[in-house]
Amino acid sequence: MTLIDATAVPLGGPSLVQERRLVTAIPGPRSQELLARKADAVPAGVGHTVPIQAVAAGGGIVVDADGNSLIDLGSGIAVTTVGNAHPKVVAAVQAQAAQFTHTCFMISPYESYVAVAEALNRLTPGDHVKKTALFNSGAEAVENAVKIARKYTGKPAVVAFDHGYHGRTNLTMALTAKAMPYKSGFGPFAGEIYRAPLSYPFRDGLSGPDAARRAITMMEKQVGADNLAAIVIEPIQGEGGFIVPAEGFLEALVEWCRANNVVFIADEVQTGFARTGEMFASDGFGIVPDLVTTAKGIAAGLPLAAVTGRAEIMDASHAGGLGGTYGGNPIACAAALAAIDVFENDGMLERAREVGEILTGRLRELQASDPRIGDVRGKGAMVAAEFIDAETGEPDAALAASVAKASIAQGVIVLTCGTYGNVIRFLPPLSIGDDLLNDGLDVVAAALADN
Ligand code: PMP
């Protein structure tokens, strides 16, 4: 076993040199060594996208054990939105870790949990009275939102949408749309979950109200409002392909839910916390969900998730019905309070919009000269390109995979997504500089030209 030489590892955070630099092929020898150990020690089901051994990250850079500096256009799947190892987050984590690491909030409560709840109650859409419960992961938050909605309404059924992704636990696998790799072979799944059609303007050409009518007809005829506790929907589908619904779609669903005693749950695990240029994507659509689930960007990398919503719904559960040993861990809460400070006071919403303009502008430019880019879409710093066969318009997953692989080999971390696997998504940390972002996009453009 070879451990990396700690003295050679740079500290992470914004002081890392902000340039793409390859000193070996990817993966270099030290990374290869770790990946060989991973293959022996970790099950194949836990995959990885970028074949490196990460040792430091910050700004818009991830450094590997071989000394390569890669441009980060993925933020560890929308998590390090304020930047990796952000100094305010690092200081808060260090201070809290020296104070106490755990008491269990359900045993001995502490202030930071309550402060995070207060912040979420204030920041999430709507000025009604809200309450927040904290958990560890996005999937756990979604599971709890469903529990709460069922308890409040006394109804069993839940509707999720085509292209939806909500996690890998049993209930959230049932809510998730895509079989491979998320569900195949892992059933049977939780019952009383139904799937409604989404608004996917590039592929269905429907207006928002027409797409909503289609979904509402399905819910009324195949489920029945009297049986339906909640609908769970990402305001913009993340794993499903960064699908922005047509205008009026979400609004009509919210209205229908309100008229039918159905809890509207916005899963903002990927879209939340400045990612879309608004604090929450729901704000950009002008909708006020009954419950909002959050995770990822909330704590800059520490495991934390939340369900926030109308006090009367959140209070439906009996005492002891919600919680968990680690939910709202004090170190994660300290990180969240620091990250929320950055979101609110360090220009993150504006930066997300600027990053979005660069991403969208550059990708539209590419699209103008390359018909294999069928669609460029997104909001703020959550932007994607959908690749198609230029002749038939059919999804081209092989092209997306090949462009992503070539980009990674040149030191640019990009992620694919989409039900058809034909989408490359861009969700860089907002701490990335314009030059680095443009260099990353140059590499992606060159990879596309070579394919
Ligand atoms: N909901 C959405 C919208 C997500 O994007 C994700 C993660 N990609 C999840 C839920 C699950 O979150 P976690 O991986 O933290 O369980």
Boltz pocket constraint, residues with backbone or C-beta under 6 A from the ligand:
constraints:
  - pocket:
      binder: B
      contacts: [[A, 77], [A, 136], [A, 137], [A, 138], [A, 139], [A, 140], [A, 142], [A, 165], [A, 166], [A, 167], [A, 168], [A, 234], [A, 238], [A, 239], [A, 267], [A, 268], [A, 269], [A, 270], [A, 271], [A, 295], [A, 296]]
      max_distance: 6.0
